[in-house]
Amino acid sequence: MLIAFFMISVVFTGCVTEKNSSTYEIFEVIRGQGQFAPEFQQDEEKIIEALEEMVDNPIQFQQTLHNTSWEKYKYNFVIESSWEAKYVSLFLRVDYKLAGEDNLGEGPAGSLNLSIRDPEGGEHGEGYELVTWNNEISERIYLLPVIAGNWTIVISGSGLDGDGSVIYSGEYEIRVETERLI
């Protein structure tokens, strides 16, 4: 009986006294922000017409802007294998405003299309989605797999830039965070 107790005690003690002295530093890999805008090569008259319809009837958002294509913004970042990271997180914030208002209660606020592509070709974004006023994206977190190499983020959404942004705008901010062994 005493021998069995001693053996268990030694095994347990060995597990408890083993220490990992690795130290990690959390840091920001990339940050990007901007204002959504229609693609440059579109009929300006149709965009103005769609905007007027949207101001008159914001509930018909998706139908009104159906034929509008939006500028795509591309970001690249690298995860190094030497970092020995245990996680990679992408933080997304999107803010829509219509005629200076930033919360109109119910209904669609804007469209968003997000693609997060890893170095092996895997897709980790939500794709196309309609963002509503009562469920905006104040901070959405994407937990990404730790895959070393070149990553690509492509984001687009509805919104006007320049003078048109006073009437309708969509802004975004993305941030990628990870850790590295120091």
N, C-alpha and C positions, 0 to 999 in steps of 0.2 A: 504494500500500500504506500509506503513512504517513497519507494523508488518511482512509482508512477507519478506521484505528486511532484517530485523533483524534476522529472523529465518535462512535464507540462510547464512548470515554472520557468525552466530554461528557455523553452521555445517562446513563451510569451514575453519574457524579458528581452530576448533577442529582437523581437519585432518592435518593441517599444523603444529601445535604445538606438535603433537605426535612424540616422538623421540625414535629411537632404538639405544641403547648404546652398542650393541654387537661389539666385536673386534675379527677379525679373523687373523690368521697367515698363510701365504702360505709356504708350505714346500715340500721337496722331500720325497716321500714314499720309492722309490726304484730306483736304477740305475743299469743297466747291460750293459756290452759290451763284444764283443768277435769277433773271426774270424770264419767264416763258414768253414766247413770241411766235407769231405765224411765220411760216417759211417765207423767205424773201421773195421768191418768184411766184407770187399769187396775184390774182386780180384784186387790187386794193378796194375797188367798188364793192365786191362781194363781201369782203371782210367788214367794211363799214356797214353794209346792209345787215349782215349777221349780227353785228354789235348793236345796231338800233333795235332789231327784233329782240335781242337778248335783254336789253334795258326795258323794253315794253312788256316782255313776258319771260322773266327769268326761269320759270318752271320748265319751259320748253328748251332749255339749254342744249341738251344733246342733239335734238332735232335741228335746232338753229345752226349749230356749228358743225354739223355732220360732214360737210364738204370742205372744211378748213383743215389744212395740214400744218403741223406745228414743227418748229425748229427743234433739231435734236442736238443735245449737248453731251459731249463725250469726255470721260475722265479715265485715265489709266493710272494704275498703281501697282507696286511690286511687293510681294511678301517673300522675304528671304528665308531660305531653309536654316541658315546659320542663327536666326533669331530664336529658334526652338519654341515658337509661339504655341500656346495651348488654345487660343481663341482669336477670332477676327470678328469685329462687329461693325456694321454700317448703320449709322443714324441718319434718318431722313425727316426733314421738316418741310411742309408745303403750306403756303398761306395765300388764299384768294381774297380779293376785294372787288366789289361791284359798286361803282359810283361812291367810293370812299367808305362804304360799309364793309366790315369784315365778318359779320355774322348775321345772316338774314333768316335765321331759324331753320326752316325746312327747305328741302329742294337741293338740286345740284349746284355746286360751287365751281367745279371745274373738272377737267379730265387730266389724267396722269398716266404716263407710260414709262415703266422702269424696267431696265434689263441689267442684271449683274451677272457677268460671265466670268467663270473661273478659268485658269490656265489649261484645264483639260477639256474645255468646251461645255461644261455644265452650266445650266441657267438657274439663277437664284432670285430673280426679281418677280414681282407680282404681275408684270405685264400691264395691260390696259385696265384702268379702273376709273369709275366716276366717283369723285369726291363730293360729299354733301356738306352743306353748311353746318349741320348738327353733328357731323362726324369728320371734322377736318384732321389733318395729320400734324399734330403739334410736335410729336417725336415718336417715330416708329423705329424699332430696332430690328435689324436683320442679323441673326447669328449665322455666320458663314463658316464653311469648313476651312480648316487650316491646310491650304494647298499652296505650296511655294511656286512662285512664278508671276507672270504678268496677268493682271486682272483688268477688266474693262467694265465701266458703268456707262450706260446711255440713258439719259432722262429727257423726256419732253412732256409738255403739258399745255393747257390752254392759258392764254393771257396775251395782253398787248403790251408792247414796249413803247417808249417815247411818249408823245402826247396822249396816245390812246390809253396808257396805263392809269390815267386819272379816272377814266370811266370803268375799266376792267383790267385787273392785273392778277398774275399768278407768279409767286416767287418761291424758290426752293433753296434748301441748303442740305448738303450731304457731307458726312464726316465718317472716315474709316479709322478705327482704333484697333490696336493690337498690343502685344507685349513682346519684349525681347530679353534674352538672357544677357545679364551684364556681369 
